Amino acid sequence: MHTLGTMSLLEFTLLAFGSIFAIVDPLALVPAFVTMTARNTRDEQLRMARLACAAAAAVLVAFVMAGPWVFRLLGVTLPAFQIAGSVLLFRIAMDMLYARRTAARETLEEIEAGVAKDDIAITPLGVPMLAGPGSISAVLILRAQADGLAQHVALLVSIGLVCLSGYFILRFAATGARRLNPLALKLTARLMGLLLAAVAVQFALNALRQLGVPLEF
């Protein structure tokens, strides 16, 4: 299997969109969003969903643009960050496979605090529910392995599309998704978890190859 750096533009774009969508997993946010905005009007819910997705996109894009400086500031190499990031992503994937909302995205305390807040758009909905440690780690790894301007642009477009998809999902939640079948949400979470687990393992394999570890399958 080739590494991300040797992928075609289409392959990289599909991987970027799929992995970011899997870890952001806006479908799994529907119950928490409905709970936290139960006292708000539909217009207020739509405004908060729009602002939260815009804030999440801005945070993720900012980390993509600042990627090289982040690595230099922390004094870590890309393989080290890939391995650490893959561990975090795999942990999140395991929670998704068991249909649990991982604490790496939000805790019960954050949801309860959101219920008490008048406006949850920036926190906790935008950060860390949409743009949390897992998604930030994923975009940093993808940014470091993007090959050429076209793939860097594809990564930014993928972030935008994921956040736009998140907005439409939350918009649907505000207009009647309260009756969405919980079993369907759990099935989707498990499928996203399986995809994310595969991405996490691939990140780790890429890091080992960059460190010179011979891997033959």
C-alpha positions as CSV (number, residue, x, y, z in Angstrom):
1,M,0.0,0.0,0.0
2,H,1.4,3.4,-0.9
3,T,1.7,6.3,1.5
4,L,-0.4,9.4,1.4
5,G,2.4,11.4,-0.3
6,T,2.2,9.1,-3.4
7,M,-1.6,9.2,-3.7
8,S,-3.3,10.8,-6.7
9,L,-5.3,14.0,-6.1
10,L,-8.6,12.1,-6.2
11,E,-7.4,9.5,-3.8
12,F,-6.0,12.1,-1.4
13,T,-9.2,14.1,-1.5
14,L,-11.4,11.1,-0.8
15,L,-9.1,10.1,2.1
16,A,-9.1,13.6,3.5
17,F,-12.9,14.1,3.3
18,G,-13.6,10.6,4.6
19,S,-11.3,10.7,7.5
20,I,-12.2,14.2,8.6
21,F,-16.0,13.5,8.3
22,A,-15.5,10.2,10.2
23,I,-13.8,11.9,13.2
24,V,-16.0,15.0,13.2
25,D,-19.1,12.7,12.8
26,P,-21.8,15.4,12.8
27,L,-24.5,12.8,12.8
28,A,-23.5,11.7,16.3
29,L,-23.8,15.3,17.4
30,V,-27.6,15.4,16.7
31,P,-28.7,14.1,20.2
32,A,-26.4,16.5,22.1
33,F,-27.3,19.4,19.8
34,V,-31.0,18.8,20.3
35,T,-30.5,18.5,24.1
36,M,-28.5,21.7,24.4
37,T,-30.8,23.8,22.3
38,A,-34.1,22.5,23.6
39,R,-35.1,25.9,25.0
40,N,-34.1,27.8,21.8
41,T,-36.3,28.7,18.8
42,R,-35.7,27.2,15.4
43,D,-34.1,30.4,14.1
44,E,-31.7,30.4,17.1
45,Q,-30.8,26.8,16.6
46,L,-30.0,27.5,12.9
47,R,-27.9,30.5,13.8
48,M,-25.9,28.5,16.4
49,A,-25.4,25.6,13.9
50,R,-24.2,28.0,11.2
51,L,-21.8,29.8,13.6
52,A,-20.5,26.6,15.1
53,C,-19.7,25.0,11.8
54,A,-18.0,28.2,10.6
55,A,-15.9,28.4,13.8
56,A,-14.9,24.7,13.5
57,A,-13.9,25.3,9.8
58,A,-11.9,28.4,10.9
59,V,-10.0,26.5,13.6
60,L,-9.2,23.5,11.4
61,V,-8.0,25.7,8.5
62,A,-5.9,27.8,10.9
63,F,-4.1,24.6,12.1
64,V,-3.6,23.6,8.4
65,M,-2.1,26.9,7.6
66,A,0.1,26.9,10.7
67,G,1.1,23.2,10.4
68,P,4.9,23.7,9.9
69,W,5.2,26.2,12.7
70,V,3.2,23.9,15.1
71,F,5.7,21.1,14.5
72,R,8.7,23.5,14.9
73,L,7.2,25.1,18.0
74,L,6.6,21.7,19.6
75,G,10.0,20.4,18.5
76,V,8.5,17.1,17.3
77,T,8.9,15.2,14.0
78,L,6.1,14.2,11.7
79,P,6.5,10.5,12.4
80,A,6.2,11.1,16.2
81,F,3.1,13.2,15.7
82,Q,1.6,10.6,13.3
83,I,2.1,7.9,15.9
84,A,0.6,10.0,18.7
85,G,-2.2,11.1,16.5
86,S,-3.0,7.6,15.3
87,V,-3.3,6.4,18.9
88,L,-5.8,9.2,19.7
89,L,-7.8,8.5,16.5
90,F,-7.8,4.8,17.2
91,R,-9.1,5.4,20.7
92,I,-11.9,7.6,19.3
93,A,-12.6,4.9,16.7
94,M,-13.0,2.3,19.3
95,D,-15.6,4.4,21.2
96,M,-17.4,4.9,17.9
97,L,-17.5,1.2,17.2
98,Y,-19.2,0.7,20.5
99,A,-21.5,3.6,19.8
100,R,-20.2,5.7,22.6
101,R,-19.7,9.5,22.3
102,T,-16.0,9.7,23.2
103,A,-14.8,12.1,25.9
104,A,-12.1,13.3,23.4
105,R,-14.8,15.3,21.8
106,E,-16.9,16.3,24.7
107,T,-17.6,15.3,28.2
108,L,-20.9,15.0,30.0
109,E,-19.9,18.1,32.0
110,E,-19.5,20.1,28.7
111,I,-23.0,18.9,27.5
112,E,-24.5,19.9,30.8
113,A,-22.8,23.3,30.6
114,G,-24.1,23.7,27.1
115,V,-27.6,23.1,28.3
116,A,-27.2,25.9,30.8
117,K,-25.8,28.3,28.2
118,D,-27.8,30.7,26.1
119,D,-25.5,30.4,23.2
120,I,-23.5,27.2,22.5
121,A,-22.3,28.1,19.0
122,I,-18.6,28.7,19.7
123,T,-18.2,26.5,22.8
124,P,-18.9,23.7,23.3
125,L,-20.5,23.0,19.9
126,G,-17.9,24.5,17.5
127,V,-14.9,23.6,19.8
128,P,-14.4,20.9,20.9
129,M,-17.5,19.0,19.6
130,L,-16.9,19.7,16.0
131,A,-13.2,20.8,16.0
132,G,-11.6,18.8,18.8
133,P,-8.2,17.2,19.4
134,G,-8.9,14.3,17.1
135,S,-9.9,16.4,14.0
136,I,-7.1,18.8,14.7
137,S,-4.6,15.9,14.8
138,A,-6.0,14.5,11.6
139,V,-5.8,17.7,9.6
140,L,-2.2,18.3,10.8
141,I,-1.1,14.9,9.7
142,L,-2.9,15.2,6.4
143,R,-1.4,18.7,5.8
144,A,2.1,17.4,6.5
145,Q,1.7,14.5,4.0
146,A,-0.1,16.5,1.3
147,D,2.0,16.5,-1.9
148,G,1.9,19.8,-3.8
149,L,-0.4,22.7,-3.9
150,A,-3.3,20.8,-5.4
151,Q,-3.5,18.4,-2.4
152,H,-3.2,21.2,0.1
153,V,-6.1,23.0,-1.6
154,A,-8.0,19.7,-1.6
155,L,-7.5,19.4,2.1
156,L,-8.9,22.9,2.7
157,V,-11.9,22.1,0.4
158,S,-12.5,18.8,2.3
159,I,-12.6,20.7,5.6
160,G,-15.1,23.2,4.1
161,L,-17.3,20.4,2.7
162,V,-17.2,18.5,6.0
163,C,-18.2,21.6,8.0
164,L,-20.9,22.4,5.4
165,S,-22.3,18.9,5.7
166,G,-22.3,19.3,9.5
167,Y,-24.3,22.5,9.1
168,F,-27.0,20.8,7.0
169,I,-27.1,17.8,9.4
170,L,-27.6,20.1,12.4
171,R,-30.1,22.2,10.3
172,F,-32.1,19.0,9.7
173,A,-31.9,18.3,13.5
174,A,-33.4,21.6,14.2
175,T,-36.3,21.0,11.7
176,G,-37.4,17.5,12.8
177,A,-34.6,15.1,13.3
178,R,-35.6,14.6,16.9
179,R,-37.5,11.6,15.7
180,L,-34.4,10.2,13.9
181,N,-34.0,6.5,14.7
182,P,-31.4,6.0,17.4
183,L,-30.5,2.6,15.9
184,A,-29.6,4.3,12.6
185,L,-27.4,6.8,14.4
186,K,-25.6,4.0,16.2
187,L,-25.1,2.0,13.0
188,T,-23.7,5.1,11.3
189,A,-21.3,5.7,14.2
190,R,-20.0,2.2,14.0
191,L,-19.4,2.4,10.3
192,M,-17.6,5.8,10.8
193,G,-15.6,4.2,13.6
194,L,-14.4,1.3,11.4
195,L,-13.3,3.8,8.7
196,L,-11.5,5.9,11.3
197,A,-9.7,2.9,12.8
198,A,-8.4,2.0,9.3
199,V,-7.2,5.6,8.8
200,A,-5.5,5.6,12.2
201,V,-3.6,2.4,11.4
202,Q,-2.5,3.7,8.1
203,F,-1.1,6.9,9.7
204,A,0.9,4.7,12.1
205,L,2.2,2.5,9.2
206,N,3.2,5.6,7.3
207,A,5.1,6.9,10.3
208,L,7.0,3.6,10.7
209,R,7.9,3.6,7.1
210,Q,9.3,7.1,7.4
211,L,11.4,5.9,10.3
212,G,12.9,3.2,8.1
213,V,11.0,0.2,9.7
214,P,10.7,-2.5,7.0
215,L,7.1,-3.3,6.5
216,E,6.2,-6.0,3.9
217,F,2.8,-7.5,3.5
